[in-house]
Amino acid sequence: MTENAVLRLRAERLARATRPFLARGNRIRRCQRCLLPLKQCLCATLTPVSARSHFCLVMFDTEPMKPSNTGRLIADILPTTTAFQWSRTAPPQALLELVASEDYQPVVVFPASYADAGRTVLTAPPLSDKPVLFIMLDGTWTEARKMFRKSPWLDRLPVMSVDLSRVSAYQLREAQVEGQYCTAEVAIALLDLAGDTAAAQGLSEHFTRFRQRYLAGKTQHSGSVTAGATENV
């Protein structure tokens, strides 16, 4: 089993759990890496790609354990991806150190409409000698807004707001609510904007396979589907 940051976070979260985590569809036999039904496992198709851009996933509570989560697809393709459990009162020290590191140019990926007046809002990755660090708040839309509002360590960072209407060429699913797309969709657009085209293509192909097999698994096991896809920007 190839390790990545989300798999490690999932293992840590499960180890702390006081009771089993039961998503809808929990009776389905799943691959314990990709969390898809065994017949739909896509682990053999994984092809990591290098990129100058880096991603940091800040994940809400049980998000790493959900079969529908798409943030983990980023970690599948980009091995440098980091992942942390969100905490309002005690953010992980490693996360704070990463955000403060002089090695990266960190930005918070979130819609501009939620930024306070006077806060720097970007529509393209910053021009810098340092690699950009895209900080993505991974959870349901309600959870992502809570993380954005209640994470003071993010307040000094620029907000990166993306127009996702331009990613239709990737044949991604239609957003259920205007302006909301799943985490992997946002990451594809960010990589494309940053000039990491090979990584954008690799993640797009991985997301497409995941989406097809996830939906095939739901059809195969109609009546015992998994939780809905996470929403981000």
Backbone torsions as a table, in degrees:
resi	resn	phi	psi	omega
1	MET	NA	118.2	179.3
2	THR	-71.2	127.5	-178.3
3	GLU	-78.4	151.4	164.7
4	ASN	-153.5	174.3	-172.4
5	ALA	-63.7	-35.9	-178.2
6	VAL	-72.7	-38.0	176.4
7	LEU	-62.1	-40.4	177.9
8	ARG	-65.6	-41.7	179.1
9	LEU	-64.7	-39.4	177.9
10	ARG	-61.3	-44.2	179.6
11	ALA	-62.8	-41.1	178.8
12	GLU	-65.0	-41.4	-179.3
13	ARG	-66.0	-41.6	178.3
14	LEU	-65.0	-36.7	-179.5
15	ALA	-66.2	-28.3	-179.8
16	ARG	-86.9	-13.4	-174.3
17	ALA	-65.2	139.9	178.1
18	THR	-95.0	-8.5	175.7
19	ARG	-151.3	158.4	-177.7
20	PRO	-61.2	142.5	174.2
21	PHE	-87.2	119.1	-176.3
22	LEU	-119.8	96.5	172.3
23	ALA	-77.9	161.1	173.2
24	ARG	-60.1	138.1	-175.3
25	GLY	87.4	17.0	-174.6
26	ASN	-69.1	-12.5	178.3
27	ARG	-82.4	-9.9	179.8
28	ILE	-73.1	136.2	175.8
29	ARG	-75.9	120.1	-173.2
30	ARG	-120.1	151.4	166.9
31	CYS	-65.2	133.0	-176.3
32	GLN	-82.9	1.5	173.0
33	ARG	-99.8	-58.6	-176.8
34	CYS	-89.2	-10.3	177.6
35	LEU	65.8	11.6	173.9
36	LEU	-87.1	160.3	173.8
37	PRO	-53.9	146.4	-173.7
38	LEU	-53.0	-38.7	-178.8
39	LYS	-70.4	-17.3	-178.8
40	GLN	-107.7	9.1	-176.6
41	CYS	-52.4	133.5	-179.9
42	LEU	-114.7	13.5	-176.9
43	CYS	-58.7	-34.9	-177.9
44	ALA	-68.8	-14.6	-177.0
45	THR	-95.1	-2.9	-174.7
46	LEU	-66.2	128.7	178.0
47	THR	-135.3	94.7	179.9
48	PRO	-60.5	149.4	-178.6
49	VAL	-132.5	143.7	176.8
50	SER	-86.7	153.7	178.8
51	ALA	-153.0	153.6	174.6
52	ARG	-74.7	-35.0	178.8
53	SER	-69.4	149.9	176.0
54	HIS	-124.2	151.8	179.1
55	PHE	-122.8	140.9	173.0
56	CYS	-124.8	116.0	179.3
57	LEU	-95.0	122.4	173.6
58	VAL	-106.0	109.5	-165.7
59	MET	-107.4	136.8	-177.7
60	PHE	-82.2	122.3	170.2
61	ASP	38.0	-104.5	-173.4
62	THR	-87.5	7.2	-175.0
63	GLU	-54.8	-40.8	-179.1
64	PRO	-63.5	-16.9	-176.1
65	MET	-96.1	-6.6	-176.5
66	LYS	-80.3	127.5	176.3
67	PRO	-59.0	-25.8	-177.2
68	SER	-83.9	-8.9	-176.8
69	ASN	-63.4	133.0	179.8
70	THR	-106.8	-8.4	175.8
71	GLY	-59.7	-35.7	-179.2
72	ARG	-65.4	-20.9	177.3
73	LEU	-64.8	-32.2	177.1
74	ILE	-62.4	-46.2	179.7
75	ALA	-65.8	-29.1	176.1
76	ASP	-61.1	-41.6	-172.3
77	ILE	-93.3	-35.1	-178.4
78	LEU	-111.6	100.2	-173.7
79	PRO	-63.0	-19.4	-179.3
80	THR	-81.8	-3.2	-179.7
81	THR	-59.7	136.7	174.0
82	THR	-110.0	157.6	-178.7
83	ALA	-145.7	137.2	-177.6
84	PHE	-138.6	148.8	173.4
85	GLN	-78.7	132.8	179.5
86	TRP	-75.8	140.3	173.0
87	SER	-139.9	129.4	179.2
88	ARG	-68.6	-38.6	-172.5
89	THR	-100.8	-24.3	-175.9
90	ALA	-141.0	71.5	178.5
91	PRO	-61.1	144.2	-178.8
92	PRO	-56.8	137.8	-179.1
93	GLN	-60.9	-36.9	179.8
94	ALA	-63.3	-34.1	177.3
95	LEU	-67.6	-45.8	179.2
96	LEU	-61.8	-39.1	179.0
97	GLU	-67.7	-38.0	178.6
98	LEU	-64.3	-45.7	-178.8
99	VAL	-64.7	-31.7	-179.0
100	ALA	-88.1	-5.2	-175.9
101	SER	-62.1	140.4	176.3
102	GLU	-77.3	-3.7	-176.5
103	ASP	-82.6	-14.5	-173.8
104	TYR	-130.9	162.5	169.7
105	GLN	-108.6	96.4	-174.7
106	PRO	-81.2	141.8	172.8
107	VAL	-138.6	147.2	177.5
108	VAL	-95.5	123.2	-178.5
109	VAL	-86.1	110.9	-177.8
110	PHE	-165.8	154.3	-179.4
111	PRO	-60.9	140.3	-177.9
112	ALA	-60.9	-29.3	-176.1
113	SER	-63.5	-16.7	-179.6
114	TYR	-96.5	-3.7	-179.9
115	ALA	-80.0	139.2	177.3
116	ASP	-67.2	155.2	177.5
117	ALA	-57.9	134.5	179.2
118	GLY	93.3	-13.0	179.5
119	ARG	-79.2	140.1	179.9
120	THR	-66.7	127.4	178.3
121	VAL	-121.2	127.2	-179.2
122	LEU	-110.9	147.1	173.0
123	THR	-114.6	1.9	175.5
124	ALA	-147.2	153.7	179.6
125	PRO	-56.9	143.7	-178.0
126	PRO	-65.1	143.9	175.6
127	LEU	-80.0	113.9	-174.7
128	SER	-156.7	153.9	173.6
129	ASP	-73.1	-16.2	-178.9
130	LYS	-90.7	145.4	173.9
131	PRO	-63.3	142.5	178.0
132	VAL	-75.4	142.1	174.6
133	LEU	-113.7	106.4	178.8
134	PHE	-83.6	114.1	178.4
135	ILE	-94.3	116.8	-175.5
136	MET	-114.2	130.4	-179.0
137	LEU	-93.3	107.4	-167.4
138	ASP	-105.0	110.2	179.0
139	GLY	-178.4	-169.6	172.0
140	THR	-65.9	167.0	-178.7
141	TRP	-59.7	-42.1	178.7
142	THR	-62.2	-42.1	180.0
143	GLU	-67.0	-40.4	179.7
144	ALA	-62.5	-41.4	177.7
145	ARG	-63.3	-39.1	177.9
146	LYS	-63.3	-44.2	179.3
147	MET	-62.4	-40.1	-179.2
148	PHE	-65.1	-41.5	-176.7
149	ARG	-75.2	-32.6	-169.4
150	LYS	-113.3	32.4	175.8
151	SER	-125.8	81.4	-175.2
152	PRO	-59.2	-24.0	179.0
153	TRP	-69.0	-11.9	175.8
154	LEU	-89.5	-16.5	-166.7
155	ASP	-61.4	-29.4	-176.6
156	ARG	-84.4	-6.5	-174.6
157	LEU	-90.7	149.0	174.5
158	PRO	-63.9	152.5	174.9
159	VAL	-99.4	130.6	176.8
160	MET	-103.3	114.5	-177.7
161	SER	-111.8	129.0	-171.8
162	VAL	-115.6	135.0	172.0
163	ASP	-86.5	103.2	-173.7
164	LEU	-84.8	-0.2	176.9
165	SER	-65.2	-19.6	-176.8
166	ARG	-80.3	-4.7	-175.5
167	VAL	-96.9	14.4	-176.8
168	SER	-61.8	-23.6	179.9
169	ALA	-64.6	-19.6	178.8
170	TYR	-79.2	-5.1	179.6
171	GLN	59.1	44.7	179.0
172	LEU	-83.5	164.3	-177.8
173	ARG	-69.5	155.4	178.1
174	GLU	-73.6	135.9	179.0
175	ALA	-65.7	140.4	178.5
176	GLN	-70.8	-31.5	176.7
177	VAL	-127.8	137.0	-177.1
178	GLU	-56.1	131.5	178.0
179	GLY	89.3	-0.4	-180.0
180	GLN	-116.2	128.4	178.1
181	TYR	-135.9	160.1	-179.6
182	CYS	-74.2	163.6	-171.9
183	THR	-58.6	-41.9	-178.9
184	ALA	-65.1	-37.7	178.9
185	GLU	-61.2	-43.4	179.1
186	VAL	-62.7	-43.6	-178.6
187	ALA	-62.8	-37.8	177.5
188	ILE	-59.7	-46.4	179.7
189	ALA	-63.9	-40.2	179.9
190	LEU	-63.8	-44.4	178.6
191	LEU	-61.8	-40.9	178.6
192	ASP	-62.8	-45.4	178.9
193	LEU	-63.5	-33.6	-178.0
194	ALA	-81.6	-3.6	-179.5
195	GLY	85.2	7.1	176.4
196	ASP	-87.8	67.1	-170.6
197	THR	-68.3	-36.9	179.4
198	ALA	-65.0	-40.6	178.5
199	ALA	-68.5	-38.8	177.2
200	ALA	-60.6	-43.0	179.6
201	GLN	-67.0	-42.1	179.4
202	GLY	-62.6	-42.8	179.1
203	LEU	-69.8	-37.5	177.6
204	SER	-60.7	-44.9	179.7
205	GLU	-65.2	-40.7	179.3
206	HIS	-64.3	-44.0	178.9
207	PHE	-63.1	-41.0	179.9
208	THR	-62.1	-45.0	178.0
209	ARG	-62.8	-43.3	179.1
210	PHE	-60.0	-47.8	-178.1
211	ARG	-60.3	-45.7	-179.2
212	GLN	-61.7	-44.6	-176.3
213	ARG	-77.0	-32.6	175.6
214	TYR	-62.8	-46.4	179.1
215	LEU	-66.8	-37.4	177.3
216	ALA	-63.4	-38.5	178.0
217	GLY	-66.2	-37.1	177.2
218	LYS	-65.6	-39.7	178.7
219	THR	-66.5	-42.1	-179.2
220	GLN	-63.6	-35.7	-177.4
221	HIS	-114.9	47.5	-179.9
222	SER	-56.2	136.2	-177.8
223	GLY	99.5	-13.5	176.3
224	SER	-140.6	66.2	-175.8
225	VAL	-88.3	164.9	-179.4
226	THR	-88.7	175.5	-178.9
227	ALA	-64.5	157.2	-177.1
228	GLY	-66.8	159.9	-177.9
229	ALA	-64.7	147.1	177.2
230	THR	-74.0	150.8	179.4
231	GLU	-116.3	147.8	176.2
232	ASN	-132.8	-109.3	-174.4
233	VAL	-86.1	NA	NA
